Amino acid sequence: MSFQDFSQMRPHLTPLTECFKTQPMLNVRRFLATPTWTKLQWPLAALGLVLLFNFLFTPGFFHLEMKDGRLYGSLVDILNRAAPVMLLALGMTLVIATGGVDLSVGAVMAISGSIGALLVAKAGYPVATVISISLGASLLAGLWNGFLVGFLKVPPIVATLILMVSGRGIAQLLTGGQIITFESKALEFVGRGTFLGLPFTITLTMGVFLLLTLFQEKTAAGLFIQATGDNETASHYSGVNTRLVKFLVYAFCSLCAGLAGLIVTTDIKAADANNAGLWLELDAILAAVIGGTALQGGRFYLAGSLVGALLLQTLTTTILTRGVAVEFTLVVKAVLIITVCLLQSETFRGSIYRRSQV
Amino acid sequence: MNLRLIKRNIPFMATAIVCLLLYLAAGFQYPGFSSLRVFINFFSDNAVLGIAAIGMTFVILSGGIDLSVGGVVGLISVVMALGIEKSHVPALAVIPLVLLLGLGFGAAMGCLIHFYAMPAFLVTLAGMFLARGLAFVLKLEAIPITRDLEPLVSKASVPLGEVLEIPATALVFLITLAMAIAVAHFTRFGRNIYALGGNEQSAILMGLPVARTRIGVYALSGLCSALAGVVYAFYTFSGNPNAATGLELDAIAAVVIGGTVLSGGVGYLAGTLLGVLIFGIIQTAITFQGTLSSWWTRIVIGLLLLFFILLQKLLQAKKFKPLNMHTTRHETLS
């Protein structure tokens, strides 16, 4: 079966590059019909609504200014603060696409941040070594999760729960229960640096996103991931190495978490094993679900997850700048999850549709 | 409960053996560990976790999951503290009201999960955010309860000889456990839960009331969480919006260590009790040891979780031979 046949059978798997095939310019009509867009329009509309609200009622929200070669303003701040959740959401999206979930990302962030801070503060290793050891440790955590889920077939919630429960304990043991502070201009660049006039975190996140998108469009990896999540047995019979797919997806998710952990740690120049990445796994799952990735697996929309993470951060920033008490953030998030779930529920949409027919 | 040595019972037996071994090892290591006082403290110190884990057991038996447990405990403790301190409602009147609140909260989540086929994971996650958020909106810091509660708690404890007593928190835990075992094994509702978790399709075809059972399970879990919130107030004499952060995960861990299978349909409440006791034994042993960081509790729990999951996998793997390319359909059926 050629790829063309396949994409006709399963239009939602049509890669974006297909839209450019017939003519050199972007075929707008075809693009608007791709699931990437149809799934993206709802979170984008929500984001637009929140931004419109701010445009009308929050003075100075869209104000940007250049200071010391770096752009400042609420919008830049939102992008910068959303970066860790965006990274987590990218990894989480792939995991959810295989029908799993990774609860350990918050704990992995704490581990990676603690190792980074310890190596700089206590051992004084060069930055490249520190970053590679931190990321290596998170990769190891991911390989462990992947081994449990992929090869031992442990249910993902339980498998990653193990590391979620003990991971923060491991991070606490590493740091001796203390907050490790450090000074290292080079390492701080990861979380606080400026690149092309924007915070470096934005470049980093966009880099990971572009790499993933390229990987998804140019190789069959995306197809394998969706196939594994859609119907594991069928994919196995069609020759997809579903075990390996799961193994690698969890490894990648933890790698993203390790990167996010480094960002969070270097941003505040301290490793707080207790609070780094606390509850962020839930934000990451939420971002992916808002972006149109179904928890049952089989579909994923990387761009949607980014928009989901941005929506969450924009809401949080709006609540902060409007002077509403911070504690409402959780309530708003709860309402958001229920709304998104209701919109995705066939039964709910069916009942609305039937009512409007009468 | 049927305790023959059949495969289904092996995880439960293993938990019992591990629990006993841990207790004996700690008892030999530290003098005073095996005293009755320490034993009673296992129940009173872990009453919040235990009661929440009882509710969680029902949810997991039905094939679902409830992440809202910790949030509800925080919310209920705050509502209770505000009711007693600010509104001057007597404690005995507040308790039924907050229990009803928890029941309604759980039932609402159950309705969303059942009628709109929404994933339990997400709905209860929203429930957690909502409960925790509302608790913070009501009050940002802990509220001490100075009126009314203390005489109630001391009256409710049972004296045991001259110096010892069973505190009210432990008593509530044990009574809840007894009632939960009765519900699970001697009522129609309990059998329906096992059937629903075992195979939903069969449950529907058998004509079991799936809707009532599933909503009932989440309502029951909400009720248990609310009761855990009340016990939290009993235990600390305060309401705290930060109470029981991460309790849901400890509860899931206790349930899984207790031998309940996460896919539903198999497990015992007695196993959950053992799981909670293992939590208590490890924590107390680390306190007795004195030099180990309390973070070792989390790591040991993680290791135990791993051990029991691998054990369950091992037992399952022998039961269902995985299909592979080389076995034909006929071979697998025979």
Interface residues (C-beta under 8 A of the other chain):
Chain A: V101 L148 L152 K153 V154 P155 I157 V158 A159 L161 I162 L163 M164 V165 S166 G167 R168 G169 I170 Q172 L173 G176 G177 T233 Y237 L282 I285 L286 V289 L295 Q296 A325 E327 F328 T329 L330 V331 V332 K333 A334 V335 I337 I338 C341 L342 S345 E346 T347 F348
Chain B: I65 L112 F115 Y116 A117 M118 P119 F121 L122 V123 L125 A126 G127 M128 F129 L130 R132 G133 L134 F136 V137 L140 L249 D250 I252 A253 V256 L262 S263 S293 W295 W296 T297 R298 I299 I301 G302 L303 L305 L306 I309 L310 K313 L323 M325
